[in-house]
């Protein structure tokens, strides 16, 4: 109804709608590339090998040697966990989605040709006619003459496909989506200003992204489901119950076993037990890992790092009866730093409070 506001903002929603329509196909192509290609582990190997080629072409032998050390270390950890059989099935399913579920002009030509020809045959060629899934053969190649290594990597079908996927994304998706996204960003800022100009009586909250946030709650257990109740704290005895020698998740260092056996917890244990983690009703989200947990007196009592399984939906629907964030008890952190790692110098720099009390400046 206000002619000045109409002149200033009358086309704003139309402009936003136009920009979102323009970005739709590019956004889909971006998500398909980032979500699909990164989930095919052979493409991860190919990407690493491609960096060796790039290092040779840009930095010569010196650049090649430096990069090769990094790539070898990465592959030494990665390939033992790699299953060509499983990954090939992922490749077949995901590449078909990549090719058929989005506009052809945004799809890698090589990927399109592969899938149209015979995706199963293509997958066999890429996986079994190369050295990428065989660590012995791959490292034998990487230990060879630099020029020969680079030339052979360039001819690998998986590397060629990866390079075509990447080039297609950079040239046909990324450069176009950046301009459209910039239009949206500008229009969104204008839309925010328009709301503030029109609804002058309303108080608007600021965009809190990338700012400091605070959440509060109380330490509390919960009932996860029928007849299943969880306490609020775990202890080192629970770590030992899960101990599984050689397992990357549940192995326990010998020194920690000995400290547990001797109940050598120093000043950090309580009643002969060593607290490890605790849960509370704080409303956390992705990015809160490492956030400090403070008590009512401002003392650091823990570090947030996870959410209980039943509360993983809390970004969408926070339910205080089951949503629990998980924190490592600061006493366990101090115990590891002091008794396990022997870094007493770090402990000496801190002010430990026994018992907790209000701190005065």
N, C-alpha and C positions, 0 to 999 in steps of 0.2 A: 504493500500500500504506500510505502514511502518512495517517491520517485528518485531521490538521490541514492538510496540503498539499492533500488532496483537497477539503476544505471550501473552502479558499481559492482553488484553481485548477481545480477539477473541471469547471467549465463553460466554461473559457477558450477551448478550441479550438472548441467549439460556437458560442460567441459570435463568434469570428473568422470562422468559416465562414458564419454568418448575415449578418454585415456585408458580407462579400465577395459573397454572393449578392444582397444588397440593392443594392450599388453597381454590379453588372455592367452593367445596361442604361444607367444614368446615365453610367458610365465610357465606354461605347461612344458615347453621344450627345455627350459632351464631346470625345472624340477625333475624331468625325466633324465636329463643328463647327469645332474648332481646325485640323484637318488639311485639310479640304475647302474651307471658306469662304476661308481664307487663300490657297489655291492658285488661286482664281478672281480674276484681276487686276481684273476689272470691279468686284468687291466691294471691292477696295482703294481704287479711285477713289471709289466710292459712300461708303465709310466716311470718306474725307477730306472729301468735300463735306458729309456729314452733320455733321461737326464745325463747319463754317461756320454751318450752321443753328443748332446748339446754342449757338455763341458769340453769335449775334445774339439768341437768345431769353434767354440768361442775362446777357450783358454789353452788350446794346444795340449801337449803332453802333461804339463804341470797341472792344468785344470782337470784333465782326465784322471790323473793319478789321485788327486785329492778327492774327487767325487767318487771314484771307484771304491775307495776305502769305506766311505759312508754307505754306499749301496750294498757292498758285500756284507757289512755288519747288519744292515736292515734285512737283507734276504736270508742271512744265516738264522735269524730269529723267526722270520715269516714263513719260509718254505716248509719247515718240519710240520707246521700246523695246517699246511695247504693240502687239500684233497682235490685232485684233478677231476675225479669222478663226480663228486658233489658239485664242484664249481662249474663243470660242463653243463649239468642240468640247469643250474641257475642261468648260465649264459644263454642256453636255448630258449628258456621261458622269458627272460628279461629282454633279450634283444628283439624277440618277436613283439613284445609290448612297445619297445622303443620305436620300432619301425611302423607298426600298424596303428598305434593309438594317437598319433599326432600328424599334423600336415606334412606332406612329403617334402616340401621345400625347406623344412627345418630339420630334416633327417640327414645323417651322414650318408653320402652316396655309396660308399663301400659297404656300410652296414645294410643298406637297403638292398644292394645287389646280392649280398651274402644270403640274406633271409629269403629273398625272392627265388634265388637259385635252388638252394636246398639247405636249410638251416642245420639239419642234423649232420650232413656231410661237411658243411663248413665248420661246425664245432669240432668234429673229429680232426679236421685238418689243422685247425688252430691249436688244439690241445695236444695232439699226439704226434704231429710232425714237427714239433718244436722242442727245444730243450728247457722251456720255461718251467715245466712242472717237475723236472728231474734235477735235484740239487747237485748231484755228482757231475752230470754233464754240463750244467750251467756254470758251475764254478771252474770246471776244466776250461771252458771257453773264456771266462773272465780272467783267467791267469795267463792268457796268451798275449800275443803281440797286439798293441793298442789299435793299430790300423785294422788288423784282421777282426778284432773284437767289434769295433765300431761298424765295419762293413757287414758283418754277420748279423748284428743286432738290427741294422736297418732293413735287412731282408726278411726278418721274422714276420710272419703273418699277423701275429698278435700285436706287435709293435706298429706295423702299418695301419692296422685297424684302429688302435688307440690314437695314433697321430691324426687319422682322418676324423675320428669322433671329436677330438679336441679342436682341430682346425675348424670343423663345421660349427661347433658351439661358439668359438670365439668370433668367427666371421659372420655367421648367419643368425645368431641368437644374442650373444652378449652385447655386441656393439649397438644393436637396435633397442634392446630392453633398457639399457642405461638411459637413453634419451627419453623414452616414455616414462620411466620411473621418475626422472627429474621433473617431468610435467606434473605427475601425480603429487610429488613432494611439494611443489610450489602451490598447486591447487589446494592441497590439504592445509597448508599454512594460511592461505587466503580464506578457506572455509572456517578455520578456527577464528580468524579475525572477524569474519562476517557474523559469527554467532555472538562474539563479544560486543560488536556494534549494535546488533539487533536486540539482544536480551541483556540490556544494561543492568537490570535488577538482579541478575543471576551471578553467583560466585563460581568461577571456573577453576578447576584444579589443574596444576601444571603437569606436563608430560614427565612422568617419573622415570622413564627409561634412562639408564646409565647414571642414576643418582643413588644416594645412600637411602636405604629403606630400613624400617624397623618393624618387627613383628613381636608379639608377646604371647605368652601361654603359661602353662604350668606342667611340671613333671607329673606324668600320670600314665598308668597302664591302660589297657582297653580290652574289650571283648571283640575279637576279630570275627567270629561267627559262632554258630550254635555250639555251646560246650567248649569253646576254645578261648582261653583268657591268657593275656600276656602281662607279665610284670613290667616294671618301668626300668629295670637295670639288668645289665649282663656283667659277668665277672670273668676273670682269667681262667677260672675252672671250666667255663664254657668253651673257651678257646682250646683248652687242652682236650676236652671231650671230642672236639671236631678234628683234632690233630691227625693228619694223614701223611706219613713220610713220603717225600718226593712229589707231592701234589702242589702245583703252583699256587693254589688258593689256600690250602689247609696245612701246608708244612709249617713247622714251628722250629726256629733256630735252637740249637742245643743250649745256648746260654739262657734263653728265655725259659726253656724247660727246667733248667737247674734253679733259676730264681724262683720259679713256681714251686718246685719240690721242696726248697728250703724256706718257702714263705718269706723270702727276702725282699720285702716290698718297701723298705725304708720308711719314710714319713708319709708315704702315699697310700698305703693300705688302710683298711678299716676293719676292725674286729677280725683280723687274721685273713681277710679276703682282699682281693685287688679289683676294684671297680674298673670296667672297660668302657661300656657305652650306656646311654640312657635315652629315653624317649620323652617327648613332651607334645603339647597341643599347638605348638607354634605353626603358623601358616607359612610354609616355605614354598619355593618354586625353583625351577631350573636356574642355576647361577648362584644359589645360596650355599653351595658346598664351600666349606672353609670359613663361613660366617661365624663370628664369635657369639657364644651364648653367655649372657651375663645374668647374674642373680639379682635379687631385689636391691642389693647394696652396690651394684656395679662391679662386682668381682667376676673375672673370667672363670667360668666353670666347665666350659666345653667348646667343641667346634662342630658345627653342623656339617653333615656329609650325605644324608640320604633321607628317604621317606619310607615308612612302613608300607608293605604291599597293599593293604586294604585302603590306604590313603593316597595312592598314586593319582587318583582322579581329582585331587583337590584343586588343581588349576581351574577346573570346570565347575566342580561342586564340592565346596569345603564343608565337611561334616565333622564337627568337633568331637563326636562320640567315637570316631574311628580314625580320623586323620592324625597321624603322629609323625613328627620329624625325628630323625635319629642323630644323636650327637656322640662323639667320643668324649669321655670324661677327661677333663684336663689333668686329673690325678694320674690317669694312665699315660697321657702324653709325657708328663713330668717323670714318671717312673721309667718310661722307655729312654728318655733323654739322659736321665741320671744313672739309674741302676743297670740298664741294658747297654747303652751306648757309652757310658762313662764320661759324658760331657758336663761335668760338674761346673765348669766355667760359665756355662749358659744359665744354670740354676742360680749361680751366685749373682747374676745380673737381675734376677727377678725378685719381686717382693711377694713371698708366699704368706697367705693369711690363714692362721689357725686360732680359733675358729673363724668363720666368715663374720665380718662385722662391717658396719658403715665406715668407709674410709674418709678421713678429713684431709683437706689440702694443707 
